[in-house]
Amino acid sequence: MKSPTIQTLIISVFLFTIQTSLASPPTLGSVFTQCIIGLKPSNPCSPIQNFTYTPQNPKFLIILNNYVRNLRYFNNTTRKPIAIVAAADVTHIQATITCAKKLSLQLRIRSGGHDYDGLSYLSTVDFVVLDMFNLRSIEFGRKLDTAWVQSGATLGEIYYGVANKSNDLRGFPAGICPGLGAGGHFSDAKIVDAKGRVLDRTSMGEDLFWALRGGGAASFCVVLAWKIKLVPVPEKVTVFNVEAVGKRGGVNTKELVVKWQEIADKIDNSLFIRLTLSTSNKTVKASFMGMFLGDSSRLLEIMTKEFPELGLNKTECIEMKWIESVLFWLSIPPGTAPTSVMLNRIPQKQIYLKRKSDYVQKPISRTGLDAIFKVLLENENVTMAWNPYGGRMSEIPSTETAFPHRAGNKFKIQYAANWFVPGEEVAKECMSQTERVFEAMTPYVSKNPREAFLNYRDVDIGTSLNSTYEEGKVYGVKYFKNNFERLVSVKSRVDPDNFFRYEQSIPVPSSH
Ligand SMILES: Cc1cc2nc3c(=O)[nH]c(=O)nc-3n(C[C@H](O)[C@H](O)[C@H](O)COP(=O)(O)OP(=O)(O)OC[C@H]3O[C@@H](n4cnc5c(N)ncnc54)[C@H](O)[C@@H]3O)c2cc1C
């Protein structure tokens, strides 16, 4: 081979210099990627760059949108992360924390992506999404009374796995939607803290473990896995869903709602009856959806004694396995789908939505119900789900975990507006209808503070733009009541530099 002449060398150097000077500056995404690749030791079996997606990667939008569960944020206008790390092991989480800190990027942690206001994948400043969907293993204890569940496992995967493993004799009580990220009855946790250390319950300390249960983990750390307690379930449970449009069996809807308020939080601990109020043909519809941990004969005995006005009859009661009841709560008619549908991670139908929440401590009077029915008829896109409290919920002291809404609450309200078509006008109308119903409910719900449920994320109750204590307190006392100050003190111990911050995170005290 001929060796290059001095002229060709000079020309090459000249061209290289021009090329480099014309090349655009590296993007923040590529600087972040270089940072995480550069960290040692990286895992040679699963190199982090194979799990990192910047906007230049053709899969970036697919990965981002795969776990967006509110179409309001499925668009070109919301700010996108500079990178997504779909962590496949703990070193990926540690590298993400280190480099996000180094480059002053905010971190958003996402498991199932069901945050109603999208706070696990949105930000107004440069940010990285740490996506946990690859970390989804479930390992059962020998006696099948516990399981270690990685944070990216969905509730459907947990329910299905628990029922299969235990021959339908164990269950795990949590949310209805099987696509949600894991959560619930925790007896231990593995986390990665702001310094990148992997800690368990003993090494993190009881105060942080206390905060994680109901205080919103994203303010403190990345949760790698939860150890959950499994509970025995009977071979058969009984479910029902009956409706009153105007009246049912001669009793009008309002009287049924009055009676439901009297009994729902006090009835047998094995029976849960959710009341949903909506409208149908200019009439208020009340749906009573229930589940009883036992057979239909015993359920009917209880209902005849405690709630005869509903007139529940044998043909309306359906006995099934606990695992099948998961589909019933999703309104899938019994026998029409295999239980394995709860393993689907991508929902069949995506929706635009807005949610808000409230707590009710005193029964709402008949006059109050008249006013509420009127406002629902004027705002037909809004439904209200009234979920009874009482039972085990009120036996646990409000300071035992960071979740504070215990004794004294009769029920929790979820306000829901769903819509299916894009466009600002329809979105604006549905959002203002929700706001109007929420406003009209003011006289009947908790006050000072007007309490809210963290899982029903609602940015209207306050957000922190400058990460100050004063801003954080506005939404903090609504979500956490008297536990807020203790959460602030845990936060200042475990994350004094406020690395784990987002629009509704726990603030550090002003002096920090
Ligand atoms: C269709 C739908 C149905 C729902 N049904 C119910 C229901 O039946 N009952 C109920 O109680 N709620 C329900 N919710 C609300 C839901 O429980 C909450 O939004 C819950 O936080 C979702 O968890 P996720 O992991 O899917 O969400 P994500 O959006 O991934 O996360 C929610 C919050 O948790 C943080 N987070 C996620 N993973 C981690 C982690 N590993 N470490 C630290 N922080 C983390 C996020 O940063 C964010 O702040 C529903 C929501 C939707 C959209």
PDBQT file of the ligand as one rigid body, heavy atoms in Angstrom, charges set to zero:
ROOT
HETATM    1  C1  LIG A 601     -56.460   4.195  34.555  1.00  0.00    +0.000 C 
HETATM    2  C2  LIG A 601     -56.092   4.440  35.999  1.00  0.00    +0.000 A 
HETATM    3  C3  LIG A 601     -56.709   3.688  36.994  1.00  0.00    +0.000 A 
HETATM    4  C4  LIG A 601     -56.385   3.878  38.339  1.00  0.00    +0.000 A 
HETATM    5  N1  LIG A 601     -57.018   3.135  39.289  1.00  0.00    +0.000 NA
HETATM    6  C5  LIG A 601     -56.686   3.304  40.603  1.00  0.00    +0.000 A 
HETATM    7  C6  LIG A 601     -57.278   2.506  41.629  1.00  0.00    +0.000 A 
HETATM    8  O1  LIG A 601     -58.096   1.664  41.371  1.00  0.00    +0.000 OA
HETATM    9  N2  LIG A 601     -56.919   2.737  42.914  1.00  0.00    +0.000 N 
HETATM   10  C7  LIG A 601     -55.968   3.671  43.244  1.00  0.00    +0.000 A 
HETATM   11  O2  LIG A 601     -55.636   3.845  44.424  1.00  0.00    +0.000 OA
HETATM   12  N3  LIG A 601     -55.404   4.438  42.296  1.00  0.00    +0.000 NA
HETATM   13  C8  LIG A 601     -55.742   4.278  40.995  1.00  0.00    +0.000 A 
HETATM   14  N4  LIG A 601     -55.141   5.061  40.053  1.00  0.00    +0.000 N 
HETATM   15  C9  LIG A 601     -54.138   6.054  40.478  1.00  0.00    +0.000 C 
HETATM   16  C10 LIG A 601     -52.794   5.356  40.641  1.00  0.00    +0.000 C 
HETATM   17  O3  LIG A 601     -52.852   4.462  41.732  1.00  0.00    +0.000 OA
HETATM   18  C11 LIG A 601     -51.650   6.313  40.948  1.00  0.00    +0.000 C 
HETATM   19  O4  LIG A 601     -51.540   7.209  39.905  1.00  0.00    +0.000 OA
HETATM   20  C12 LIG A 601     -50.341   5.568  41.162  1.00  0.00    +0.000 C 
HETATM   21  O5  LIG A 601     -49.406   6.470  41.695  1.00  0.00    +0.000 OA
HETATM   22  C13 LIG A 601     -49.852   4.966  39.877  1.00  0.00    +0.000 C 
HETATM   23  O6  LIG A 601     -48.644   4.277  40.031  1.00  0.00    +0.000 OA
HETATM   24  P1  LIG A 601     -47.757   4.043  38.715  1.00  0.00    +0.000 P 
HETATM   25  O7  LIG A 601     -46.488   3.381  39.135  1.00  0.00    +0.000 OA
HETATM   26  O8  LIG A 601     -48.580   3.401  37.647  1.00  0.00    +0.000 OA
HETATM   27  O9  LIG A 601     -47.525   5.551  38.245  1.00  0.00    +0.000 OA
HETATM   28  P2  LIG A 601     -46.266   6.434  37.872  1.00  0.00    +0.000 P 
HETATM   29  O10 LIG A 601     -46.867   7.524  37.030  1.00  0.00    +0.000 OA
HETATM   30  O11 LIG A 601     -45.169   5.633  37.293  1.00  0.00    +0.000 OA
HETATM   31  O12 LIG A 601     -45.796   6.999  39.272  1.00  0.00    +0.000 OA
HETATM   32  C14 LIG A 601     -46.635   7.750  40.142  1.00  0.00    +0.000 C 
HETATM   33  C15 LIG A 601     -45.768   8.509  41.160  1.00  0.00    +0.000 C 
HETATM   34  O13 LIG A 601     -44.900   7.596  41.845  1.00  0.00    +0.000 OA
HETATM   35  C16 LIG A 601     -43.518   7.904  41.581  1.00  0.00    +0.000 C 
HETATM   36  N5  LIG A 601     -42.795   6.643  41.376  1.00  0.00    +0.000 N 
HETATM   37  C17 LIG A 601     -43.066   5.679  40.446  1.00  0.00    +0.000 A 
HETATM   38  N6  LIG A 601     -42.193   4.667  40.579  1.00  0.00    +0.000 NA
HETATM   39  C18 LIG A 601     -41.354   4.994  41.589  1.00  0.00    +0.000 A 
HETATM   40  C19 LIG A 601     -40.239   4.343  42.181  1.00  0.00    +0.000 A 
HETATM   41  N7  LIG A 601     -39.822   3.156  41.747  1.00  0.00    +0.000 N 
HETATM   42  N8  LIG A 601     -39.579   4.959  43.192  1.00  0.00    +0.000 NA
HETATM   43  C20 LIG A 601     -39.981   6.179  43.635  1.00  0.00    +0.000 A 
HETATM   44  N9  LIG A 601     -41.039   6.835  43.120  1.00  0.00    +0.000 NA
HETATM   45  C21 LIG A 601     -41.723   6.252  42.103  1.00  0.00    +0.000 A 
HETATM   46  C22 LIG A 601     -43.543   8.740  40.308  1.00  0.00    +0.000 C 
HETATM   47  O14 LIG A 601     -42.384   9.533  40.172  1.00  0.00    +0.000 OA
HETATM   48  C23 LIG A 601     -44.827   9.529  40.496  1.00  0.00    +0.000 C 
HETATM   49  O15 LIG A 601     -44.617  10.589  41.401  1.00  0.00    +0.000 OA
HETATM   50  C24 LIG A 601     -55.428   4.877  38.696  1.00  0.00    +0.000 A 
HETATM   51  C25 LIG A 601     -54.808   5.640  37.689  1.00  0.00    +0.000 A 
HETATM   52  C26 LIG A 601     -55.147   5.420  36.352  1.00  0.00    +0.000 A 
HETATM   53  C27 LIG A 601     -54.506   6.273  35.273  1.00  0.00    +0.000 C 
ENDROOT
TORSDOF 0
